[in-house]
Amino acid sequence: MKKLYQFCFVLLVAISLSGEAKCAEARWCDFLKSVRRNAKEKNGLQAGIAVDNRQNLFTFSADLGGRGETTALEVMQAGDKQGLKLKTCEVGFGLAVCALAGTPKPAASYDCSKEYCFTPNFWSFYLLKSDASTWVFSEKGIKEAKVSDGDILGFAWVAKEGGHPSRSPLPAPSECR
């Protein structure tokens, strides 16, 4: 009887975790559809931001008014007003993204410019163009990357040792049905 209870408990936990994954996938799909729908229906530049910190997927929408094209930095500054918690600093190669959505949790004395290069992880930056079905790693930083109506910026917290993943860890639009 004890083994039956253990089996039932394991089964309930598995079903629960599977349900959470489906909920997260549904939220992602709803977000993707709303960014693309807003780009078609509203005037001005509509963009999105997806942040995967390995524990949660956060999404933010940005309405940038009458602009036709802008930079990823301007989209992120608009997302910051919604709680993105963007922390950046200038380093040798340009503007570095140090923290997003509270990741990493810096100490009170955290100095991004000094500590950015010594952390074992970093934010990998991807773009999902409005007409695309896959994420593309951005070879430009957030100051230089151009964003158009309906595009989504993607950030994934990854380990430095492995470099940039060949495929984005963020959900692909093809996963939405």
N, CA, C and O of each residue as an XYZ file, in Angstrom:
708
protein
N       0.821     -1.190      0.000
C       0.000      0.000      0.000
C       0.869      1.260      0.000
O       0.550      2.246     -0.665
N       1.993      1.215      0.768
C       2.878      2.370      0.853
C       3.451      2.707     -0.521
O       3.562      3.882     -0.874
N       3.816      1.684     -1.302
C       4.364      1.911     -2.639
C       3.309      2.534     -3.545
O       3.638      3.374     -4.381
N       2.077      2.146     -3.398
C       1.006      2.734     -4.201
C       0.854      4.217     -3.889
O       0.678      5.021     -4.804
N       0.920      4.595     -2.611
C       0.846      6.004     -2.231
C       2.033      6.780     -2.802
O       1.870      7.890     -3.309
N       3.232      6.188     -2.717
C       4.421      6.845     -3.262
C       4.266      7.055     -4.768
O       4.588      8.122     -5.290
N       3.769      6.029     -5.459
C       3.569      6.132     -6.902
C       2.555      7.237     -7.222
O       2.778      8.046     -8.123
N       1.471      7.267     -6.499
C       0.438      8.286     -6.724
C       0.990      9.686     -6.467
O       0.682     10.617     -7.211
N       1.801      9.844     -5.422
C       2.400     11.143     -5.114
C       3.311     11.592     -6.253
O       3.228     12.735     -6.703
N       4.184     10.691     -6.721
C       5.092     11.012     -7.824
C       4.283     11.378     -9.064
O       4.624     12.329     -9.767
N       3.232     10.642     -9.331
C       2.386     10.917    -10.495
C       1.723     12.290    -10.376
O       1.679     13.039    -11.352
N       1.211     12.624     -9.201
C       0.588     13.941     -9.001
C       1.593     15.071     -9.176
O       1.266     16.101     -9.766
N       2.810     14.895     -8.673
C       3.848     15.915     -8.827
C       4.174     16.087    -10.305
O       4.293     17.217    -10.779
N       4.321     14.992    -11.039
C       4.632     15.062    -12.475
C       3.516     15.773    -13.244
O       3.784     16.597    -14.118
N       2.271     15.451    -12.915
C       1.143     16.107    -13.583
C       1.138     17.592    -13.260
O       0.894     18.420    -14.137
N       1.406     17.931    -12.010
C       1.438     19.330    -11.597
C       2.521     20.095    -12.343
O       2.266     21.188    -12.848
N       3.732     19.536    -12.419
C       4.826     20.213    -13.124
C       4.524     20.343    -14.609
O       4.847     21.361    -15.222
N       3.914     19.330    -15.187
C       3.549     19.381    -16.603
C       2.523     20.486    -16.833
O       2.585     21.198    -17.836
N       1.581     20.627    -15.902
C       0.579     21.687    -16.009
C       1.197     23.065    -15.937
O       0.791     23.971    -16.665
N       2.203     23.236    -15.042
C       2.889     24.520    -14.932
C       3.605     24.860    -16.226
O       3.582     26.009    -16.667
N       4.247     23.860    -16.843
C       4.957     24.094    -18.100
C       3.971     24.511    -19.189
O       4.262     25.406    -19.983
N       2.806     23.863    -19.227
C       1.803     24.215    -20.236
C       1.272     25.621    -19.993
O       1.008     26.357    -20.944
N       1.113     26.004    -18.719
C       0.662     27.360    -18.403
C       1.683     28.381    -18.867
O       1.323     29.394    -19.466
N       2.960     28.119    -18.594
C       4.018     29.042    -19.006
C       4.050     29.151    -20.523
O       4.214     30.245    -21.064
N       3.894     28.027    -21.212
C       3.877     28.041    -22.673
C       2.683     28.844    -23.186
O       2.814     29.604    -24.146
N       1.532     28.682    -22.558
C       0.344     29.426    -22.974
C       0.529     30.926    -22.741
O       0.130     31.738    -23.576
N       1.135     31.294    -21.607
C       1.399     32.723    -21.342
C       2.356     33.282    -22.383
O       2.163     34.396    -22.869
N       3.399     32.509    -22.735
C       4.347     32.963    -23.754
C       3.630     33.165    -25.088
O       3.825     34.183    -25.752
N       2.815     32.213    -25.473
C       2.102     32.302    -26.753
C       1.143     33.493    -26.767
O       1.034     34.192    -27.774
N       0.453     33.722    -25.660
C      -0.445     34.883    -25.570
C       0.346     36.181    -25.718
O      -0.092     37.106    -26.402
N       1.507     36.246    -25.079
C       2.360     37.437    -25.171
C       2.811     37.662    -26.612
O       2.695     38.768    -27.141
N       3.322     36.619    -27.237
C       3.795     36.715    -28.621
C       2.679     37.206    -29.541
O       2.885     38.104    -30.357
N       1.519     36.619    -29.404
C       0.378     37.015    -30.248
C      -0.038     38.458    -29.981
O      -0.398     39.179    -30.912
N       0.008     38.891    -28.709
C      -0.419     40.259    -28.405
C       0.567     41.281    -28.967
O       0.145     42.330    -29.454
N       1.885     40.996    -28.912
C       2.867     41.931    -29.478
C       2.644     42.046    -30.985
O       2.637     43.149    -31.530
N       2.464     40.930    -31.647
C       2.281     40.949    -33.105
C       0.940     41.574    -33.491
O       0.854     42.280    -34.496
N      -0.100     41.322    -32.705
C      -1.411     41.927    -32.974
C      -1.342     43.441    -32.776
O      -1.849     44.200    -33.602
N      -0.709     43.883    -31.670
C      -0.578     45.322    -31.417
C       0.203     46.017    -32.519
O      -0.102     47.155    -32.874
N       1.205     45.343    -33.062
C       1.997     45.926    -34.149
C       1.121     46.188    -35.371
O       1.341     47.158    -36.097
N       0.136     45.331    -35.601
C      -0.753     45.498    -36.755
C      -1.849     46.524    -36.484
O      -2.245     47.267    -37.382
N      -2.339     46.564    -35.241
C      -3.523     47.372    -34.938
C      -3.227     48.778    -34.437
O      -4.035     49.682    -34.650
N      -2.097     48.984    -33.780
C      -1.818     50.286    -33.172
C      -0.857     51.102    -34.029
O      -0.043     50.554    -34.772
N      -0.967     52.410    -33.911
C      -0.005     53.293    -34.566
C       1.259     53.345    -33.731
O       1.204     53.254    -32.505
N       2.388     53.491    -34.385
C       3.650     53.586    -33.666
C       4.296     52.234    -33.480
O       3.721     51.198    -33.813
N       5.486     52.262    -32.949
C       6.276     51.052    -32.795
C       5.857     50.272    -31.557
O       5.859     50.801    -30.446
N       5.499     49.018    -31.761
C       5.136     48.099    -30.682
C       6.182     46.998    -30.659
O       6.446     46.378    -31.690
N       6.776     46.744    -29.514
C       7.804     45.700    -29.394
C       7.625     44.971    -28.072
O       6.868     45.405    -27.204
N       8.328     43.863    -27.935
C       8.254     43.086    -26.711
C       9.640     42.737    -26.200
O      10.632     42.839    -26.923
N       9.691     42.325    -24.946
C      10.938     41.886    -24.314
C      10.617     40.598    -23.554
O       9.673     40.548    -22.765
N      11.418     39.558    -23.805
C      11.290     38.294    -23.078
C      12.589     38.064    -22.320
O      13.671     38.133    -22.902
N      12.484     37.793    -21.025
C      13.659     37.606    -20.176
C      13.545     36.245    -19.494
O      12.619     35.999    -18.721
N      14.509     35.357    -19.795
C      14.536     34.028    -19.184
C      15.735     33.960    -18.241
O      16.881     33.917    -18.689
N      15.469     33.951    -16.929
C      16.568     33.931    -15.952
C      16.842     32.521    -15.420
O      17.448     32.366    -14.360
N      16.408     31.516    -16.137
C      16.549     30.090    -15.809
C      15.531     29.603    -14.795
O      15.413     28.398    -14.573
N      14.795     30.514    -14.177
C      13.765     30.111    -13.230
C      12.391     30.538    -13.715
O      11.405     29.834    -13.500
N      12.324     31.692    -14.369
C      11.054     32.235    -14.840
C      11.250     32.913    -16.188
O      12.356     33.317    -16.547
N      10.161     33.026    -16.914
C      10.156     33.788    -18.158
C       9.314     35.032    -17.907
O       8.112     34.940    -17.661
N       9.955     36.193    -17.971
C       9.275     37.466    -17.776
C       9.030     38.094    -19.138
O       9.876     37.992    -20.027
N       7.888     38.741    -19.312
C       7.596     39.416    -20.575
C       7.146     40.846    -20.313
O       6.458     41.136    -19.335
N       7.556     41.727    -21.214
C       7.230     43.148    -21.123
C       6.870     43.643    -22.517
O       7.470     43.225    -23.507
N       5.895     44.530    -22.585
C       5.525     45.148    -23.858
C       5.971     46.596    -23.849
O       5.988     47.250    -22.807
N       6.332     47.086    -25.023
C       6.780     48.479    -25.132
C       6.034     49.168    -26.266
O       6.012     48.681    -27.397
N       5.428     50.296    -25.953
C       4.756     51.142    -26.942
C       5.620     52.382    -27.092
O       5.702     53.209    -26.184
N       6.264     52.504    -28.248
C       7.204     53.599    -28.454
C       6.645     54.681    -29.368
O       7.404     55.362    -30.058
N       5.355     54.841    -29.379
C       4.738     55.953    -30.104
C       4.984     55.928    -31.598
O       4.949     54.867    -32.222
N       5.231     57.091    -32.173
C       5.280     57.258    -33.616
C       6.562     56.859    -34.308
O       6.734     57.188    -35.482
N       7.455     56.182    -33.658
C       8.718     55.801    -34.288
C       8.528     54.632    -35.250
O       7.689     53.758    -35.030
N       9.317     54.632    -36.313
C       9.262     53.524    -37.259
C      10.284     52.452    -36.925
O      10.042     51.265    -37.144
N      11.423     52.871    -36.395
C      12.483     51.955    -35.991
C      13.228     52.607    -34.830
O      13.325     53.831    -34.752
N      13.746     51.789    -33.942
C      14.465     52.316    -32.786
C      15.568     51.341    -32.398
O      15.814     50.372    -33.116
N      16.224     51.580    -31.290
C      17.259     50.658    -30.816
C      16.700     49.771    -29.709
O      15.688     50.086    -29.082
N      17.379     48.669    -29.490
C      16.978     47.767    -28.409
C      17.050     48.481    -27.063
O      16.237     48.220    -26.176
N      18.015     49.377    -26.909
C      18.146     50.120    -25.649
C      16.885     50.943    -25.370
O      16.397     50.955    -24.240
N      16.354     51.625    -26.380
C      15.141     52.428    -26.163
C      13.940     51.552    -25.815
O      13.103     51.941    -24.999
N      13.851     50.372    -26.429
C      12.771     49.439    -26.094
C      12.920     48.999    -24.640
O      11.936     48.935    -23.904
N      14.146     48.697    -24.231
C      14.380     48.251    -22.858
C      14.120     49.359    -21.844
O      13.647     49.088    -20.740
N      14.419     50.585    -22.203
C      14.118     51.695    -21.301
C      12.608     51.836    -21.124
O      12.143     52.173    -20.035
N      11.840     51.582    -22.181
C      10.376     51.599    -22.058
C       9.917     50.431    -21.184
O       9.000     50.590    -20.378
N      10.537     49.267    -21.332
C      10.207     48.106    -20.500
C      10.587     48.316    -19.045
O       9.963     47.761    -18.142
N      11.610     49.118    -18.829
C      12.061     49.391    -17.459
C      10.969     50.094    -16.655
O      10.875     49.926    -15.439
N      10.157     50.875    -17.340
C       9.044     51.571    -16.660
C       7.984     50.587    -16.184
O       7.151     50.929    -15.345
N       8.010     49.358    -16.719
C       7.048     48.321    -16.332
C       7.636     47.306    -15.356
O       6.977     46.329    -15.002
N       8.872     47.534    -14.924
C       9.466     46.632    -13.943
C      10.572     45.744    -14.475
O      10.933     44.773    -13.810
N      11.125     46.030    -15.640
C      12.215     45.238    -16.204
C      13.451     45.239    -15.304
O      14.214     44.273    -15.295
N      13.650     46.318    -14.551
C      14.802     46.452    -13.639
C      16.119     46.323    -14.408
O      16.981     45.516    -14.058
N      16.256     47.118    -15.443
C      17.431     47.127    -16.304
C      18.609     47.810    -15.619
O      18.483     48.931    -15.127
N      19.745     47.134    -15.588
C      21.001     47.707    -15.080
C      22.038     47.520    -16.175
O      22.277     46.402    -16.631
N      22.655     48.624    -16.595
C      23.681     48.561    -17.637
C      24.917     49.313    -17.177
O      24.876     50.062    -16.201
N      26.005     49.109    -17.884
C      27.209     49.897    -17.656
C      28.096     49.827    -18.892
O      28.037     48.875    -19.670
N      28.903     50.840    -19.049
C      29.869     50.865    -20.149
C      31.066     50.012    -19.756
O      31.648     50.193    -18.687
N      31.421     49.090    -20.624
C      32.639     48.289    -20.453
C      33.442     48.407    -21.743
O      33.021     49.115    -22.657
N      34.572     47.742    -21.842
C      35.463     47.882    -22.985
C      34.820     47.685    -24.342
O      35.210     48.347    -25.305
N      33.839     46.788    -24.447
C      33.229     46.503    -25.746
C      31.937     47.279    -25.985
O      31.314     47.108    -27.034
N      31.520     48.113    -25.059
C      30.292     48.893    -25.234
C      29.409     48.824    -24.002
O      29.898     48.691    -22.880
N      28.120     48.913    -24.218
C      27.158     48.900    -23.121
C      26.818     47.455    -22.750
O      26.325     46.697    -23.585
N      27.078     47.082    -21.516
C      26.800     45.727    -21.039
C      25.489     45.712    -20.272
O      25.191     46.633    -19.511
N      24.712     44.663    -20.477
C      23.517     44.426    -19.671
C      23.986     43.637    -18.461
O      24.443     42.501    -18.589
N      23.870     44.244    -17.288
C      24.344     43.603    -16.056
C      23.239     42.845    -15.347
O      23.463     41.741    -14.850
N      22.054     43.422    -15.295
C      20.955     42.784    -14.563
C      19.630     43.092    -15.241
O      19.415     44.189    -15.756
N      18.749     42.099    -15.228
C      17.382     42.219    -15.751
C      16.448     41.474    -14.812
O      16.772     40.382    -14.345
N      15.304     42.052    -14.538
C      14.271     41.399    -13.728
C      14.839     40.821    -12.427
O      14.425     39.754    -11.972
N      15.799     41.552    -11.838
C      16.355     41.128    -10.559
C      17.404     40.033    -10.633
O      17.772     39.481     -9.596
N      17.903     39.696    -11.822
C      18.939     38.674    -11.978
C      20.156     39.293    -12.634
O      20.010     39.941    -13.670
N      21.354     39.128    -12.083
C      21.591     38.530    -10.770
C      21.181     39.483     -9.659
O      20.990     40.677     -9.887
N      21.050     38.951     -8.479
C      20.716     39.788     -7.329
C      22.018     40.392     -6.824
O      22.793     39.721     -6.142
N      22.264     41.664     -7.157
C      23.538     42.265     -6.747
C      23.572     42.595     -5.257
O      22.555     42.872     -4.621
N      24.796     42.550     -4.737
C      24.998     42.984     -3.359
C      24.811     44.496     -3.309
O      24.838     45.156     -4.348
N      24.626     45.034     -2.148
C      24.406     46.479     -2.009
C      25.557     47.267     -2.616
O      25.357     48.373     -3.120
N      26.767     46.702     -2.571
C      27.943     47.414     -3.078
C      28.293     47.022     -4.514
O      29.381     47.345     -4.989
N      27.396     46.338     -5.203
C      27.654     45.840     -6.565
C      27.983     46.974     -7.532
O      27.237     47.946     -7.645
N      29.108     46.835     -8.223
C      29.517     47.801     -9.242
C      29.616     47.045    -10.558
O      30.572     46.308    -10.797
N      28.619     47.239    -11.404
C      28.520     46.504    -12.659
C      29.808     46.583    -13.461
O      30.282     45.561    -13.958
N      30.380     47.757    -13.598
C      31.550     47.922    -14.457
C      32.752     47.123    -13.953
O      33.581     46.687    -14.751
N      32.854     46.932    -12.653
C      33.982     46.181    -12.099
C      33.696     44.689    -12.050
O      34.597     43.878    -12.257
N      32.451     44.321    -11.778
C      32.133     42.925    -11.531
C      31.546     42.195    -12.730
O      31.448     40.969    -12.700
N      31.148     42.906    -13.790
C      30.501     42.271    -14.945
C      31.351     41.154    -15.527
O      30.846     40.061    -15.785
N      32.621     41.412    -15.734
C      33.491     40.441    -16.403
C      33.897     39.279    -15.501
O      34.503     38.317    -15.974
N      33.577     39.351    -14.228
C      34.013     38.301    -13.314
C      32.876     37.378    -12.885
O      33.088     36.465    -12.086
N      31.705     37.600    -13.393
C      30.577     36.737    -13.050
C      30.625     35.481    -13.933
O      31.049     35.567    -15.086
N      30.204     34.328    -13.422
C      30.245     33.108    -14.239
C      29.117     33.046    -15.278
O      29.101     32.136    -16.107
N      28.189     33.984    -15.247
C      27.060     33.993    -16.182
C      26.941     35.352    -16.848
O      27.564     36.321    -16.414
N      26.144     35.421    -17.898
C      25.898     36.692    -18.574
C      24.557     36.621    -19.295
O      23.975     35.548    -19.455
N      24.082     37.783    -19.724
C      22.839     37.860    -20.486
C      23.157     37.709    -21.969
O      23.869     38.538    -22.535
N      22.644     36.675    -22.595
C      22.786     36.450    -24.029
C      21.585     37.116    -24.701
O      20.455     36.973    -24.233
N      21.825     37.840    -25.791
C      20.808     38.696    -26.417
C      20.399     38.148    -27.781
O      21.247     37.894    -28.637
N      19.100     37.970    -27.974
C      18.530     37.448    -29.209
C      17.456     38.396    -29.729
O      16.889     39.185    -28.973
N      17.183     38.308    -31.027
C      16.095     39.075    -31.641
C      15.133     38.117    -32.332
O      15.545     37.148    -32.970
N      13.862     38.405    -32.193
C      12.820     37.687    -32.914
C      12.112     38.736    -33.753
O      11.307     39.511    -33.238
N      12.412     38.760    -35.041
C      11.804     39.743    -35.939
C      10.319     39.431    -36.090
O       9.899     38.285    -35.930
N       9.538     40.443    -36.395
C       8.083     40.308    -36.429
C       7.594     39.245    -37.410
O       6.532     38.659    -37.199
N       8.343     38.990    -38.468
C       7.916     38.009    -39.468
C       8.681     36.690    -39.370
O       8.566     35.840    -40.253
N       9.467     36.514    -38.291
C      10.310     35.327    -38.155
C       9.685     34.289    -37.236
O       8.801     34.591    -36.435
N      10.161     33.069    -37.371
C       9.671     31.995    -36.504
C      10.775     31.456    -35.589
O      10.536     30.545    -34.797
N      11.984     32.020    -35.699
C      13.069     31.586    -34.819
C      13.852     32.791    -34.303
O      13.921     33.838    -34.947
N      14.431     32.609    -33.134
C      15.280     33.625    -32.533
C      16.624     33.647    -33.242
O      17.103     32.607    -33.694
N      17.237     34.823    -33.345
C      18.570     34.958    -33.925
C      19.450     35.672    -32.898
O      19.080     36.718    -32.364
N      20.628     35.084    -32.631
C      21.565     35.721    -31.713
C      21.963     37.076    -32.284
O      22.291     37.178    -33.466
N      21.938     38.110    -31.459
C      22.297     39.447    -31.918
C      23.799     39.650    -31.786
O      24.366     39.524    -30.701
N      24.420     39.961    -32.892
C      25.857     40.239    -32.864
C      26.114     41.702    -32.542
O      27.263     42.130    -32.441
N      25.052     42.459    -32.382
C      25.173     43.864    -31.993
C      24.663     43.997    -30.565
O      23.834     43.212    -30.106
N      25.175     45.006    -29.878
C      24.723     45.269    -28.520
C      23.397     46.004    -28.524
O      22.857     46.324    -29.584
N      22.873     46.271    -27.336
C      21.548     46.892    -27.240
C      21.532     48.334    -27.735
O      20.467     48.844    -28.082
N      22.683     49.004    -27.778
C      22.736     50.375    -28.298
C      22.645     50.401    -29.822
O      22.123     51.355    -30.399
N      23.155     49.352    -30.475
C      23.234     49.328    -31.930
C      22.154     48.498    -32.604
O      21.808     48.767    -33.754
N      21.615     47.503    -31.926
C      20.623     46.611    -32.538
C      19.350     47.384    -32.866
O      18.796     48.065    -32.004
N      18.893     47.282    -34.097
C      17.688     47.976    -34.557
C      16.449     47.116    -34.321
O      16.454     45.905    -34.542
N      15.405     47.771    -33.872
C      14.148     47.093    -33.579
C      13.044     47.744    -34.397
O      12.929     48.969    -34.444
N      12.236     46.912    -35.041
C      11.110     47.390    -35.841
C       9.800     46.974    -35.192
O       9.788     46.227    -34.214
N       8.720     47.455    -35.737
C       7.378     47.171    -35.238
C       7.131     45.660    -35.152
O       7.309     44.941    -36.136
N       6.724     45.186    -33.977
C       6.387     43.781    -33.786
C       7.545     42.882    -33.397
O       7.338     41.693    -33.155
N       8.764     43.416    -33.331
C       9.927     42.611    -32.943
C       9.910     42.346    -31.433
O       9.309     43.095    -30.663
N      10.579     41.270    -31.034
C      10.715     40.940    -29.621
C      12.192     40.738    -29.310
O      12.898     40.022    -30.020
N      12.649     41.383    -28.235
C      14.009     41.203    -27.743
C      13.992     40.029    -26.775
O      13.068     39.901    -25.971
N      14.996     39.180    -26.845
C      15.066     38.037    -25.942
C      16.378     38.018    -25.191
O      17.440     38.208    -25.782
N      16.311     37.790    -23.893
C      17.506     37.718    -23.062
C      17.468     36.427    -22.259
O      16.473     36.114    -21.606
N      18.576     35.679    -22.317
C      18.674     34.424    -21.576
C      19.926     34.465    -20.708
O      21.002     34.835    -21.179
N      19.784     34.089    -19.455
C      20.885     34.066    -18.489
C      21.638     32.757    -18.724
O      21.107     31.683    -18.443
N      22.868     32.834    -19.235
C      23.621     31.640    -19.616
C      25.001     31.628    -18.967
O      25.490     32.659    -18.505
N      25.623     30.449    -18.938
C      26.958     30.288    -18.365
C      28.007     30.765    -19.361
O      27.915     30.465    -20.551
N      29.006     31.509    -18.882
C      30.077     32.015    -19.748
C      30.891     30.883    -20.372
O      31.308     30.985    -21.526
N      31.117     29.818    -19.628
C      31.974     28.744    -20.118
C      31.496     28.203    -21.460
O      32.310     27.891    -22.329
N      30.201     28.092    -21.631
C      29.660     27.518    -22.856
C      29.557     28.506    -23.998
O      29.259     28.101    -25.122
N      29.791     29.778    -23.757
C      29.606     30.783    -24.808
C      28.130     30.955    -25.126
O      27.272     30.532    -24.351
N      27.837     31.564    -26.244
C      26.450     31.785    -26.640
C      25.856     30.480    -27.160
O      26.450     29.846    -28.032
N      24.715     30.069    -26.655
C      24.101     28.849    -27.165
C      23.806     28.993    -28.664
O      23.437     30.072    -29.127
N      23.971     27.900    -29.413
C      23.717     27.969    -30.850
C      22.233     28.222    -31.119
O      21.861     28.771    -32.156
N      21.407     27.819    -30.181
C      19.963     28.000    -30.314
C      19.492     28.715    -29.055
O      19.944     28.415    -27.950
N      18.599     29.642    -29.232
C      18.097     30.386    -28.078
C      17.370     29.459    -27.118
O      16.610     28.591    -27.550
N      17.594     29.632    -25.815
C      16.831     28.856    -24.839
C      15.405     29.389    -24.678
O      14.600     28.793    -23.963
N      15.088     30.513    -25.342
C      13.750     31.091    -25.250
C      12.778     30.316    -26.129
O      13.186     29.738    -27.137
N      11.485     30.294    -25.762
C      10.504     29.554    -26.563
C      10.405     30.125    -27.983
O      10.442     31.340    -28.176
N      10.281     29.251    -28.952
C      10.135     29.670    -30.348
C       8.658     29.865    -30.689
O       7.800     29.194    -30.115
N       8.354     30.773    -31.613
C       6.962     30.977    -32.026
C       6.329     29.693    -32.576
O       5.115     29.508    -32.488
N       7.150     28.816    -33.138
C       6.611     27.572    -33.693
C       6.019     26.693    -32.605
O       5.263     25.768    -32.903
N       6.356     26.972    -31.325
C       5.786     26.200    -30.222
C       4.344     26.645    -29.925
O       3.620     25.977    -29.187
N       3.944     27.772    -30.504
C       2.575     28.260    -30.295
C       1.675     27.694    -31.382
O       1.990     27.751    -32.571
N       0.579     27.164    -30.956
C      -0.347     26.587    -31.936
C      -1.523     27.484    -32.112
O      -2.421     27.177    -32.896
